[in-house]
Amino acid sequence: MLFVTSRLRTGGGLTLLQHRVAHLRDEPVRMSIVALHPTHAGDPAAVEALRAFEAADVPVHVLEHRSTKDLPRTVVQVARLARAVDVVHQVAGPDSIPAAASRLARRPLIRDIITSNPEDLPRGFRRGGRTATVNLAISHAAAASAGAPRTRVIYPHLATAEQRGEAVPPVPEAGDPTVLVVSRLSARKGIERLPDVISATAQRLPGVRFLIAGDGELRRSLEEEIVRRALSPHVAVLGARDDVPGLHSLADIYLSPSAAEGLVGYATIEAATYGTPIVATSIPAVTEVLEDGSDALLVDPADGLGMADAIVRLARDPELAARLASGAARAIDEAIDVRRSTEELVALYDTFGPAG
């Protein structure tokens, strides 16, 4: 099995790959990974992932694809690696390279679909998705948005039952909460709405504190807007972090303002795992698993004031917060069965058999 990814960097694709490798390592699957682009040495998530892959005895090949002029060389390099395996599994990245390489190597191609927003599909997906042997969506919402043929749905390996068993839903005291956001700081994650949410919440809860963990192209503009609107006393922009469990221990509420996810969002699944009450958006990838009022408070992704209202409501009603935290943990536990996902994925690989 050769997993192909664009690059090793903070994000859902890397998280999915890490958990997939962790749960397949005890299966009769020999794995290797190729990253098409160089990895940023300062990305803590990439450093952690490389250590985990090394510990699992999974070789990682990092290529130097930087522009279209490198395309022929990169395709040949990936094809050479593909000939040593039975199946190519594309986790993330441009579709043209793994599609061409798998054809050159005469190997079947599995193509992950990890977003429910058609606009977030990579360039060439329509062509690559139609030429893939199997398209593998991580949710029914993602499958529906892509509209690609030969699509199967297997829920991702994201939160283990052991992790969820450790989670103890907190019962925060009524008052001014600490609100945690863990996200890539990009437009599709709804980050541009955060200043409005923070401002509206602080007007009603003067002691509220937002912790924003993550990095991305909107970080600088977010920090500038926070300063411009004099919101600094209420916000700490932490950058990329590798201590998310510790951050959840500080948080009373978890907020996901995202307009697009594959399935709920890994950070939101983590919030359920660690027992943090959730305010999230009512997008299909979230409502596929979480029910408004039973598992979380769900708000239209364009409604920043609605997100603030939901935060205030949870801050003033600790019993509701505790009930929603328990409901979210239960909903995630019922929806995401890691053992079942592993068995389904191994069975899919087995359908191709050894390469001739």
Stockholm file with secondary structure:
# STOCKHOLM 1.0

chainA/1-356         MLFVTSRLRTGGGLTLLQHRVAHLRDEPVRMSIVALHPTHAGDPAAVEALRAFEAADVPVHVLEHRSTKDLPRTVVQVARLARAVDVVHQVAGPDSIPAAASRLARRPLIRDIITSNPEDLPRGFRRGGRTATVNLAISHAAAASAGAPRTRVIYPHLATAEQRGEAVPPVPEAGDPTVLVVSRLSARKGIERLPDVISATAQRLPGVRFLIAGDGELRRSLEEEIVRRALSPHVAVLGARDDVPGLHSLADIYLSPSAAEGLVGYATIEAATYGTPIVATSIPAVTEVLEDGSDALLVDPADGLGMADAIVRLARDPELAARLASGAARAIDEAIDVRRSTEELVALYDTFGPAG
#=GR chainA/1-356 SS CEEEESCCCSSHHHHHHHHHHHHHTTSSCCCEEEESSCCCTTCHHHHHHHHHHHHTTCCEEECCCCSGGGHHHHHHHHHHHHTTSSCEEECSSCSHHHHHHHHHHTCCEEEEECCSCGGGSCTTHHHHHHHSSEEEESSHHHHHHHCCSSEEECCCCCCCHHHHHHCCCCCCCSSSCEEEEECCCSGGGTGGGHHHHHHHHHHHCTTCEEEEECCSTTHHHHHHHHHHTTCGGGEEEEESCSCHHHHHHHCSEEECCCSCCSSSCHHHHHHHHTTCCEEEECCHHHHTTCCBTTTBEEECTTCHHHHHHHHHHHHHCHHHHHHHHHHHHHHHHHHCCHHHHHHHHHHHHHTTCSCC
#=GC SS_cons         CEEEESCCCSSHHHHHHHHHHHHHTTSSCCCEEEESSCCCTTCHHHHHHHHHHHHTTCCEEECCCCSGGGHHHHHHHHHHHHTTSSCEEECSSCSHHHHHHHHHHTCCEEEEECCSCGGGSCTTHHHHHHHSSEEEESSHHHHHHHCCSSEEECCCCCCCHHHHHHCCCCCCCSSSCEEEEECCCSGGGTGGGHHHHHHHHHHHCTTCEEEEECCSTTHHHHHHHHHHTTCGGGEEEEESCSCHHHHHHHCSEEECCCSCCSSSCHHHHHHHHTTCCEEEECCHHHHTTCCBTTTBEEECTTCHHHHHHHHHHHHHCHHHHHHHHHHHHHHHHHHCCHHHHHHHHHHHHHTTCSCC
//
